Amino acid sequence: MKKANLLIVLLIGITASAQFDNTFGIKAGANYSKYTTDYDTYKRKIGYYVGGFFNIRISEKTSIRPELLLANQGTKTSIEINNDFNGSPNIVEGEIVSNINQLVILLPVNFRVELIDRLHLELGMQAGYLVKIQEVLKKVPYDPSLEGEKNKYPLSELDRFDFGLNGGLGFDLTDRLELNARYGLGLIELNNFYKTSVISLGLGFKI
């Protein structure tokens, strides 16, 4: 009896999926992210994302799209140093530059509506979970030998969950290939000093 009930549920699910033309797909692209704080030392850096999506059609013009993504994002830090930096007249002046790279699992869920033929508006929310974080020194005027050095941050001391809003546009280049542009803004102040801000651009392929 239980097997029969399970079979009925599966048949209903398959029938509903076919009726509403739900689609799976994979996507990948680049992002341009930064920390938003009261300080101007944080700049945008280039990263990437890869993952998949499931488009759940509600009507001919609307759908809900949950996604599961793995993203490299974070921020670039830029600090000017001069003779007043530590009170030493012999310090080498210049700019210390580093990238803070975060590996994050993202779960966006967007409501999509077709504005005109092939052009979709996307609005929704997004949860994030921090998997890894490290700082890579890019430019160190007073000691170039430090450039390229990587410093890992202990995850146990950091806020690992994030939540925010996102929105953007999607355009169907073909019946299977689509172009996506999106902006995401974190609502939670992580580690008591920053929120996330991410611009992304990429391609999706419907399977």
C-alpha positions as a Markdown table, in Angstrom:
| # | Residue | x | y | z |
|---|---|---|---|---|
| 1 | Met | 0.0 | 0.0 | 0.0 |
| 2 | Lys | 2.8 | 2.4 | 0.9 |
| 3 | Lys | 4.6 | 1.6 | -2.4 |
| 4 | Ala | 1.4 | 2.3 | -4.3 |
| 5 | Asn | 0.9 | 5.6 | -2.6 |
| 6 | Leu | 4.5 | 6.6 | -3.3 |
| 7 | Leu | 4.1 | 5.7 | -7.0 |
| 8 | Ile | 0.9 | 7.9 | -7.1 |
| 9 | Val | 2.8 | 10.8 | -5.6 |
| 10 | Leu | 5.7 | 10.4 | -8.1 |
| 11 | Leu | 3.3 | 10.2 | -11.0 |
| 12 | Ile | 1.5 | 13.4 | -9.8 |
| 13 | Gly | 4.8 | 15.2 | -9.5 |
| 14 | Ile | 6.0 | 14.2 | -13.0 |
| 15 | Thr | 2.6 | 15.1 | -14.5 |
| 16 | Ala | 2.6 | 18.5 | -12.8 |
| 17 | Ser | 6.2 | 19.1 | -13.9 |
| 18 | Ala | 5.3 | 18.4 | -17.5 |
| 19 | Gln | 2.2 | 20.5 | -17.3 |
| 20 | Phe | 3.9 | 23.6 | -16.1 |
| 21 | Asp | 7.1 | 23.1 | -18.2 |
| 22 | Asn | 9.5 | 23.4 | -15.2 |
| 23 | Thr | 13.2 | 23.5 | -16.2 |
| 24 | Phe | 16.5 | 22.6 | -14.7 |
| 25 | Gly | 19.7 | 24.4 | -15.6 |
| 26 | Ile | 23.3 | 25.2 | -14.9 |
| 27 | Lys | 24.8 | 28.7 | -14.7 |
| 28 | Ala | 28.2 | 30.4 | -14.2 |
| 29 | Gly | 29.6 | 33.9 | -14.4 |
| 30 | Ala | 31.6 | 36.6 | -12.8 |
| 31 | Asn | 30.8 | 38.9 | -9.8 |
| 32 | Tyr | 32.1 | 42.2 | -8.6 |
| 33 | Ser | 31.8 | 42.4 | -4.9 |
| 34 | Lys | 32.8 | 44.6 | -1.9 |
| 35 | Tyr | 32.2 | 45.2 | 1.8 |
| 36 | Thr | 30.0 | 48.2 | 2.5 |
| 37 | Thr | 31.2 | 50.0 | 5.7 |
| 38 | Asp | 31.7 | 53.5 | 7.0 |
| 39 | Tyr | 35.3 | 53.3 | 5.8 |
| 40 | Asp | 36.6 | 54.0 | 2.3 |
| 41 | Thr | 39.3 | 51.3 | 2.4 |
| 42 | Tyr | 37.1 | 48.6 | 0.9 |
| 43 | Lys | 36.9 | 48.4 | -2.9 |
| 44 | Arg | 35.2 | 46.0 | -5.3 |
| 45 | Lys | 37.0 | 42.8 | -6.5 |
| 46 | Ile | 36.3 | 40.4 | -9.3 |
| 47 | Gly | 35.2 | 36.8 | -8.5 |
| 48 | Tyr | 33.1 | 34.0 | -9.9 |
| 49 | Tyr | 30.1 | 31.8 | -9.3 |
| 50 | Val | 28.9 | 28.4 | -10.5 |
| 51 | Gly | 25.8 | 26.4 | -9.8 |
| 52 | Gly | 22.4 | 25.4 | -10.9 |
| 53 | Phe | 18.7 | 26.5 | -10.9 |
| 54 | Phe | 15.2 | 25.0 | -11.0 |
| 55 | Asn | 12.6 | 27.2 | -12.7 |
| 56 | Ile | 9.1 | 26.5 | -11.4 |
| 57 | Arg | 6.6 | 28.0 | -13.8 |
| 58 | Ile | 3.5 | 29.5 | -12.2 |
| 59 | Ser | 1.9 | 30.9 | -15.3 |
| 60 | Glu | 2.8 | 31.7 | -18.9 |
| 61 | Lys | 4.6 | 34.9 | -17.8 |
| 62 | Thr | 5.7 | 34.2 | -14.2 |
| 63 | Ser | 7.8 | 31.6 | -12.3 |
| 64 | Ile | 9.7 | 31.0 | -9.1 |
| 65 | Arg | 13.4 | 30.2 | -9.4 |
| 66 | Pro | 15.5 | 28.7 | -6.5 |
| 67 | Glu | 19.2 | 28.4 | -7.2 |
| 68 | Leu | 22.2 | 26.8 | -5.5 |
| 69 | Leu | 25.5 | 28.5 | -6.1 |
| 70 | Leu | 29.1 | 28.4 | -5.0 |
| 71 | Ala | 30.6 | 31.8 | -5.2 |
| 72 | Asn | 34.0 | 33.4 | -4.8 |
| 73 | Gln | 33.4 | 37.0 | -3.5 |
| 74 | Gly | 34.7 | 39.4 | -0.9 |
| 75 | Thr | 36.4 | 42.7 | -1.1 |
| 76 | Lys | 39.7 | 44.5 | -1.9 |
| 77 | Thr | 41.4 | 46.6 | 0.8 |
| 78 | Ser | 43.5 | 49.6 | 0.0 |
| 79 | Ile | 45.4 | 51.5 | 2.7 |
| 80 | Glu | 47.6 | 54.5 | 2.0 |
| 81 | Ile | 50.8 | 54.7 | 4.2 |
| 82 | Asn | 53.1 | 57.7 | 4.6 |
| 83 | Asn | 55.5 | 59.1 | 7.2 |
| 84 | Asp | 52.7 | 59.7 | 9.6 |
| 85 | Phe | 51.5 | 56.1 | 9.4 |
| 86 | Asn | 53.5 | 54.9 | 12.4 |
| 87 | Gly | 55.5 | 58.0 | 13.3 |
| 88 | Ser | 58.6 | 56.8 | 11.5 |
| 89 | Pro | 60.3 | 59.2 | 9.1 |
| 90 | Asn | 62.0 | 56.2 | 7.3 |
| 91 | Ile | 58.8 | 54.3 | 6.3 |
| 92 | Val | 58.3 | 53.6 | 2.6 |
| 93 | Glu | 55.3 | 55.5 | 1.3 |
| 94 | Gly | 52.7 | 53.8 | -0.9 |
| 95 | Glu | 49.5 | 51.7 | -0.9 |
| 96 | Ile | 49.0 | 48.4 | 0.8 |
| 97 | Val | 46.6 | 46.3 | -1.3 |
| 98 | Ser | 45.1 | 43.0 | -0.5 |
| 99 | Asn | 42.1 | 40.8 | -1.6 |
| 100 | Ile | 39.8 | 39.2 | 0.9 |
| 101 | Asn | 38.5 | 36.1 | -0.8 |
| 102 | Gln | 35.4 | 34.4 | 0.5 |
| 103 | Leu | 34.0 | 31.0 | -0.7 |
| 104 | Val | 30.3 | 31.1 | -0.1 |
| 105 | Ile | 27.3 | 28.8 | -0.6 |
| 106 | Leu | 24.4 | 30.9 | -1.9 |
| 107 | Leu | 20.7 | 30.0 | -2.0 |
| 108 | Pro | 18.8 | 32.7 | -4.0 |
| 109 | Val | 15.0 | 32.4 | -4.5 |
| 110 | Asn | 13.6 | 34.8 | -7.1 |
| 111 | Phe | 10.2 | 35.7 | -8.5 |
| 112 | Arg | 10.5 | 36.1 | -12.3 |
| 113 | Val | 8.1 | 37.9 | -14.6 |
| 114 | Glu | 8.4 | 38.3 | -18.3 |
| 115 | Leu | 8.3 | 42.0 | -19.1 |
| 116 | Ile | 8.5 | 41.7 | -22.9 |
| 117 | Asp | 9.4 | 38.8 | -25.1 |
| 118 | Arg | 12.5 | 37.0 | -23.7 |
| 119 | Leu | 13.2 | 39.7 | -21.1 |
| 120 | His | 12.5 | 38.8 | -17.4 |
| 121 | Leu | 12.6 | 40.9 | -14.2 |
| 122 | Glu | 13.9 | 39.0 | -11.2 |
| 123 | Leu | 13.2 | 40.0 | -7.6 |
| 124 | Gly | 13.8 | 37.9 | -4.5 |
| 125 | Met | 15.9 | 37.1 | -1.4 |
| 126 | Gln | 19.1 | 35.2 | -0.8 |
| 127 | Ala | 20.7 | 33.2 | 2.1 |
| 128 | Gly | 24.5 | 32.7 | 2.3 |
| 129 | Tyr | 26.9 | 30.5 | 4.2 |
| 130 | Leu | 30.6 | 31.2 | 4.5 |
| 131 | Val | 32.8 | 28.1 | 3.8 |
| 132 | Lys | 36.3 | 29.6 | 3.6 |
| 133 | Ile | 37.9 | 33.0 | 3.9 |
| 134 | Gln | 41.5 | 34.2 | 3.4 |
| 135 | Glu | 43.4 | 37.4 | 2.7 |
| 136 | Val | 46.0 | 37.5 | -0.2 |
| 137 | Leu | 48.5 | 40.4 | -0.1 |
| 138 | Lys | 48.8 | 42.0 | -3.5 |
| 139 | Lys | 51.0 | 45.0 | -2.9 |
| 140 | Val | 53.3 | 45.8 | 0.1 |
| 141 | Pro | 55.5 | 48.8 | -0.6 |
| 142 | Tyr | 57.7 | 48.5 | 2.5 |
| 143 | Asp | 58.3 | 44.7 | 1.9 |
| 144 | Pro | 57.6 | 43.3 | -1.6 |
| 145 | Ser | 58.6 | 39.8 | -0.4 |
| 146 | Leu | 55.3 | 39.6 | 1.5 |
| 147 | Glu | 53.3 | 40.0 | -1.8 |
| 148 | Gly | 51.4 | 36.8 | -2.6 |
| 149 | Glu | 51.3 | 35.7 | 1.1 |
| 150 | Lys | 48.0 | 34.2 | 2.2 |
| 151 | Asn | 46.4 | 34.6 | 5.6 |
| 152 | Lys | 43.5 | 32.4 | 6.6 |
| 153 | Tyr | 40.9 | 33.7 | 9.1 |
| 154 | Pro | 39.4 | 31.4 | 11.7 |
| 155 | Leu | 35.8 | 30.6 | 10.8 |
| 156 | Ser | 34.9 | 30.0 | 14.4 |
| 157 | Glu | 35.3 | 33.7 | 15.2 |
| 158 | Leu | 33.3 | 35.0 | 12.2 |
| 159 | Asp | 29.6 | 35.3 | 11.3 |
| 160 | Arg | 29.0 | 32.6 | 8.7 |
| 161 | Phe | 25.4 | 33.2 | 7.8 |
| 162 | Asp | 24.2 | 36.0 | 5.6 |
| 163 | Phe | 20.8 | 37.1 | 4.3 |
| 164 | Gly | 19.9 | 39.8 | 1.8 |
| 165 | Leu | 17.8 | 40.9 | -1.2 |
| 166 | Asn | 18.6 | 40.7 | -4.8 |
| 167 | Gly | 17.2 | 41.8 | -8.1 |
| 168 | Gly | 18.1 | 41.9 | -11.8 |
| 169 | Leu | 17.2 | 41.0 | -15.4 |
| 170 | Gly | 17.4 | 37.8 | -17.4 |
| 171 | Phe | 17.3 | 37.6 | -21.2 |
| 172 | Asp | 16.8 | 34.4 | -23.2 |
| 173 | Leu | 19.4 | 34.5 | -26.0 |
| 174 | Thr | 18.0 | 31.2 | -27.3 |
| 175 | Asp | 15.5 | 28.6 | -26.1 |
| 176 | Arg | 18.2 | 27.1 | -23.9 |
| 177 | Leu | 20.8 | 29.8 | -23.3 |
| 178 | Glu | 20.1 | 32.9 | -21.1 |
| 179 | Leu | 22.0 | 36.0 | -19.9 |
| 180 | Asn | 21.6 | 37.1 | -16.3 |
| 181 | Ala | 22.6 | 40.4 | -14.6 |
| 182 | Arg | 21.9 | 40.8 | -10.9 |
| 183 | Tyr | 22.6 | 42.9 | -7.8 |
| 184 | Gly | 22.6 | 41.6 | -4.3 |
| 185 | Leu | 22.7 | 43.6 | -1.0 |
| 186 | Gly | 23.2 | 42.0 | 2.4 |
| 187 | Leu | 20.8 | 43.0 | 5.2 |
| 188 | Ile | 22.8 | 41.6 | 8.1 |
| 189 | Glu | 25.8 | 43.5 | 9.5 |
| 190 | Leu | 28.4 | 40.7 | 9.6 |
| 191 | Asn | 31.1 | 40.7 | 12.3 |
| 192 | Asn | 29.6 | 44.0 | 13.6 |
| 193 | Phe | 31.1 | 46.1 | 10.8 |
| 194 | Tyr | 30.2 | 45.2 | 7.2 |
| 195 | Lys | 27.4 | 44.2 | 4.8 |
| 196 | Thr | 27.8 | 42.5 | 1.4 |
| 197 | Ser | 27.3 | 44.1 | -2.0 |
| 198 | Val | 27.6 | 42.0 | -5.1 |
| 199 | Ile | 27.1 | 42.7 | -8.8 |
| 200 | Ser | 27.0 | 39.6 | -11.0 |
| 201 | Leu | 26.8 | 38.8 | -14.7 |
| 202 | Gly | 26.7 | 35.3 | -16.2 |
| 203 | Leu | 25.1 | 32.7 | -18.5 |
| 204 | Gly | 22.6 | 30.0 | -17.8 |
| 205 | Phe | 21.9 | 26.8 | -19.8 |
| 206 | Lys | 18.6 | 25.0 | -19.6 |
| 207 | Ile | 19.0 | 21.2 | -19.6 |
